[in-house]
Amino acid sequence: MDNTDFRKYAHKIVDWMADYLANIEDYPVKSQVAPKEIIEQLPASPPQNGEEMERILQDFQRIILPGMTHWQSPSFFAYFTANSSFPSILAEMLTATLAAQCMVWETSPAAAELEQLVMNWLREMLALPEDFTGVIQDTASSATLCAIISARERNSAFSINREGFSHNKYRVYCSEQTHSSIDKAVRIAGIGQNNLIKIATDEKLALRPDELKQAITADIASGKKPLCVVATLGTTGTTAVDPLPEIAAICREFNIWLHIDAAFAGTALILPEFRWMSSGLSQADSFVFNPHKWMFTNFDCSAYFVKDEDLLIRTFTILPEYLKTQTHGQVNDYRDWGIALGRRFRALKVWFVIREFGVEGMQKKVRQHIALVQNLTAEIEKHADFELMAPTVFNALFFRFHPASCDPADLNKLNENLLQELNASGSIYLTHTKIAGEYIIRMVIGQTSVTDEHVQRAWRLIQKTAAELTAH
Ligand SMILES: *Cc1c(COP(=O)(O)O)cnc(C)c1O
């Protein structure tokens, strides 16, 4: 392909992109293909000779697209959103074109300096403590792993980095509602899954500080070393908020690293009315939230903030000869701030998004999502055959179908069938969780283009499908 053809196809693809996003509601939200349906349509071996772009694009539309779930559909209510936006997509196009590998300042000074700037902007937007320093990571999973490794190195005076473990007495604590990325991080960091202590939760599914303190004191009494507590703002199951002030006080008392996982709900901190949940946050050692979930920024982009920047860098710095630069020490060489050496230019899309929305524009959109969820929560509350299963805090709600006629022992199956039917319709996409053995439908309303009409249409479909399931 030459530059002339590149220009031709780039224009064609941009037209396709705008059409796709304009007509996204014509596609089934959840891909309806069966396992192997895509791979069986494709040749097992690569082509020996180059193919025409025209044909590649045809196959993209004919074979690949039916196998895509349309995450940007306004009727996507599953998992947590990974919403995007026009400015974010435009920035991703530029990033792809520059195709820069931004591992150190010298490999693209603007990428490093823009990252520093947008992380300061985000810190200000979320009203995070001024002594926090930010770095962009790929995902919250990586950021949490960085936090646990940093805690380990602080506690061991960097001896585990050098010599490996001389003991394995470390303990990490989180609530039983915490995300599985914490389990993964303790495994990778060498702490071991059995040393991740899951603390019981209260009626709102938030971590119980009294139970935490008890677990820590019992561990100390038996010779264990409490290393880190992970508190969550907005758990994945039901968006519960762990009580930071109490947890922070315990961490301070026992000199334990406090990491805060706000992967999804962190975006809500751009609204002053949600800052109650960050009380105590100034005591934390690290904090992560994902602009790639609810902040209109294409996956991937995770914002990781630490109180002790030098400690983070010392934990991850390795400086071989071939990476030495003249400017080392005067600038941010972000390869030293996390796990991967190579880095995408992620700051550009954050900069585009914040500038194009403006802080107020973003606040307005996020408030709209929260209002949509509150309206629907009120409707579900009024409905005799549906019940809410957890408090509505952010832009997610948790409910199940519970007709009086249904034997309680059959409720899980009934709701599983309901979810299956809804997703098979292609009109909407929802996912579930289980709390204390009860099957719960989760509905997350955070799409960039979602309106009240989409929510009302979904709610009508849920009621109709549920009624049909029990009609015979
Ligand atoms: C989504 C989520 C994660 C994982 O995020 P990744 O960026 O996919 O690693 C971690 N914690 C919570 C609370 C989440 O909601």
The ligand as a Tripos MOL2 file, in Angstrom:
@<TRIPOS>MOLECULE
LIG
   15    15     1     0     0
SMALL
NO_CHARGES

@<TRIPOS>ATOM
      1 C1        -12.8550   -3.1100   36.5350 C.3       1 LIG1
      2 C2        -12.2770   -3.1760   37.8760 C.ar      1 LIG1
      3 C3        -10.9560   -3.5900   38.0730 C.ar      1 LIG1
      4 C4        -10.0900   -4.0970   36.9620 C.3       1 LIG1
      5 O1         -9.8480   -3.1260   36.0260 O.3       1 LIG1
      6 P1         -8.8230   -3.4080   34.8180 P.3       1 LIG1
      7 O2         -8.4630   -2.0420   34.3790 O.co2     1 LIG1
      8 O3         -9.5940   -4.1740   33.8020 O.co2     1 LIG1
      9 O4         -7.6790   -4.1820   35.3390 O.co2     1 LIG1
     10 C5        -10.4450   -3.5470   39.3550 C.ar      1 LIG1
     11 N1        -11.2010   -3.1380   40.3870 N.ar      1 LIG1
     12 C6        -12.4780   -2.7440   40.2490 C.ar      1 LIG1
     13 C7        -13.2460   -2.2800   41.4370 C.3       1 LIG1
     14 C8        -13.0620   -2.7640   38.9790 C.ar      1 LIG1
     15 O5        -14.3200   -2.3780   38.8430 O.3       1 LIG1
@<TRIPOS>BOND
     1     1     2 1
     2     2     3 ar
     3     2    14 ar
     4     3     4 1
     5     3    10 ar
     6     4     5 1
     7     5     6 1
     8     6     7 2
     9     6     8 1
    10     6     9 1
    11    10    11 ar
    12    11    12 ar
    13    12    13 1
    14    12    14 ar
    15    14    15 1
@<TRIPOS>SUBSTRUCTURE
     1 LIG1         1 GROUP 0 **** ****
